[in-house]
Structures are given as structure tokens and as C-alpha cells.
């Protein structure tokens, strides 16, 4: 048992992941399975059109929109559903009194993935998720551009 590899801790030590801010999140489908788009030849999808979401992709799209109503102080500012992963920018904000009543980013992602697993009927997800704290306006703009341009790649 001692020979098993240890998982690397991927969150920033000492950071409050329920605090105000913008977070860039990527959630991947296990084994890079391309389950979120319907298979369509590249020449059939003009670059500016919405991606051809599969039935699972449509469930995910609806659940992303639902995130804005589930959590009072969390907003999905931008997102993109790719064939085998999802990118989102989540904004955590204070309430009118300047307090945050938001759960941590990890809790939000766990509930999001859990809700989708229930709706789909089985888990499609890779363990955990990737995140980056967006710390400046320039980084925010670059992240928006990355999300916009990712489907074109």
C-alpha cells in the first residue's frame, strides 16, 4: 500500500475558494470520451454557429444555466462545451451586506457534477476538475478569448 502514488494537491494552499473573485474552471469527461457533441464533419459546422450538442451536451448546457439560479452569489459569466470537456468562468460575489454565503468552488463543482450524473444516469466525469483564480483584468480578457476561440481549434 505504501507504494501507491500520492495525488498531487491542485488547489492553492491557504486560499479561500468561497471568496469574491473570478475562477476559470475546466471539467473533463473521463478517458477523453467525446460525448458532449454529436459527431459532425468539420466542414458542416460554420465557425460562428453553436456546437452540435449531443443529448448529454444539452443536459449539461441546461445545468450550466441552472447554476445561475441555484447559488445566489455565483454567476456563470462565460462557458463553452467542448466534445470532451467544459470551460466556465464563475464569478463569486458578496451579497448586499458585503457577506458571502457561497459554498466553496469544490462544493459547487461536486454538486454540479453530481446533479449531471443523476440526470444522465451514470458518471461521465474524470475525477476532480482544473481551476485557475483569475487575478487581473488582463487575465480575465485572455481567459474570455481562450473560451471563445477554443471551439475553433
C-alpha positions in Angstrom: 0.0 0.0 0.0 2.8 2.4 0.6 4.0 2.1 -3.0 0.8 3.7 -4.4 1.3 7.2 -5.9 0.0 10.1 -4.0 -2.4 12.5 -5.7 -0.9 16.0 -6.1 -2.8 18.7 -4.2 -4.0 21.0 -7.0 -5.7 23.8 -5.0 -3.8 26.9 -3.8 -2.8 26.4 -0.2 -4.4 28.9 2.2 -6.8 30.4 -0.4 -10.5 30.8 0.4 -12.3 29.3 -2.6 -15.6 30.8 -1.5 -14.2 34.4 -1.6 -15.1 37.0 -4.1 -13.5 36.6 -7.5 -13.4 35.0 -10.9 -12.5 31.4 -11.3 -11.7 29.6 -14.6 -12.8 26.0 -14.3 -12.3 23.1 -16.7 -14.2 19.8 -16.2 -13.2 16.8 -18.3 -15.0 13.7 -19.4 -13.3 10.5 -18.3 -11.0 8.9 -20.8 -11.4 11.9 -23.1 -14.6 10.4 -24.5 -16.2 12.8 -26.9 -19.7 12.6 -25.5 -20.8 16.2 -25.4 -21.1 17.0 -29.2 -22.8 15.0 -31.9 -20.3 13.8 -34.4 -20.4 16.1 -37.5 -17.8 16.5 -40.2 -15.9 19.7 -39.7 -17.0 21.3 -42.9 -20.6 21.1 -41.9 -20.3 23.4 -38.9 -19.5 27.1 -39.7 -17.2 28.6 -37.1 -19.7 31.1 -35.7 -22.5 28.5 -35.2 -23.3 26.9 -31.9 -21.7 23.5 -31.5 -23.8 20.4 -32.3 -24.5 19.4 -28.7 -25.4 15.7 -28.1 -28.2 14.8 -25.8 -25.7 14.8 -22.9 -24.3 18.1 -24.0 -27.8 19.6 -24.0 -28.4 18.4 -20.4 -25.1 20.0 -19.4 -26.0 23.2 -21.1 -29.3 23.4 -19.2 -27.5 22.6 -15.9 -24.9 25.4 -16.5 -27.8 27.9 -17.0 -29.3 26.5 -13.8 -26.2 27.3 -11.8 -27.1 31.0 -12.0 -30.3 30.2 -10.1 -29.1 27.6 -7.6 -26.5 29.9 -6.0 -27.5 33.5 -5.2 -23.9 34.8 -5.2 -22.5 32.8 -8.1 -22.8 33.6 -11.8 -21.6 31.7 -14.8 -20.1 34.6 -16.7 -18.9 32.6 -19.8 -18.8 29.0 -20.7 -18.0 26.6 -23.6 -19.0 23.0 -24.0 -16.3 21.1 -26.0 -16.6 17.5 -27.2 -14.8 16.1 -24.1 -14.7 18.9 -21.6 -16.3 22.1 -20.3 -14.8 25.6 -19.7 -16.5 28.1 -17.4 -15.8 31.4 -15.8 -17.6 31.6 -12.4 -18.0 34.8 -10.6 -18.4 34.7 -6.8 -19.8 37.9 -5.3 -20.8 39.3 -1.9 -24.5 39.8 -1.0 -25.9 43.2 -0.4 -24.5 43.3 3.2 -21.0 42.6 2.0 -21.0 39.0 3.2 -20.5 35.9 1.2 -22.9 33.0 1.7 -21.4 30.9 -1.1 -20.1 27.4 -0.8 -16.5 26.7 -1.9 -15.7 26.2 -5.6 -15.1 22.5 -4.8 -18.5 22.1 -3.3 -20.2 23.8 -6.3 -18.3 21.6 -8.8 -19.2 18.4 -6.7 -22.9 19.3 -6.7 -22.8 20.3 -10.4 -21.2 17.0 -11.4 -23.4 15.1 -9.1 -26.6 16.7 -10.5 -25.5 15.9 -14.0 -24.6 12.3 -13.1 -28.2 11.8 -11.7 -29.7 13.3 -14.8 -27.6 11.3 -17.3 -27.9 8.1 -15.2 -24.2 7.4 -14.8 -21.0 9.3 -14.2 -19.1 10.5 -17.3 -16.6 12.6 -15.3 -12.9 12.5 -14.8 -12.0 12.8 -11.1 -11.8 16.4 -9.8 -11.6 19.5 -12.0 -9.0 22.1 -13.0 -9.3 25.7 -11.9 -7.4 28.9 -12.0 -8.0 32.0 -10.0 -8.3 35.0 -12.4 -6.3 37.7 -10.7 -6.4 40.6 -13.1 -8.4 42.3 -15.8 -5.9 41.3 -18.4 -6.0 37.6 -17.3 -9.8 37.8 -17.4 -9.8 39.1 -21.0 -7.3 36.4 -22.1 -9.5 33.7 -20.5 -12.6 35.1 -22.3 -10.7 35.0 -25.6 -9.5 31.4 -24.9 -13.0 30.2 -24.3 -14.3 32.0 -27.4 -11.5 30.6 -29.6 -11.4 27.0 -28.2 -14.2 25.6 -30.4 -12.4 26.8 -33.5 -9.4 24.7 -32.7 
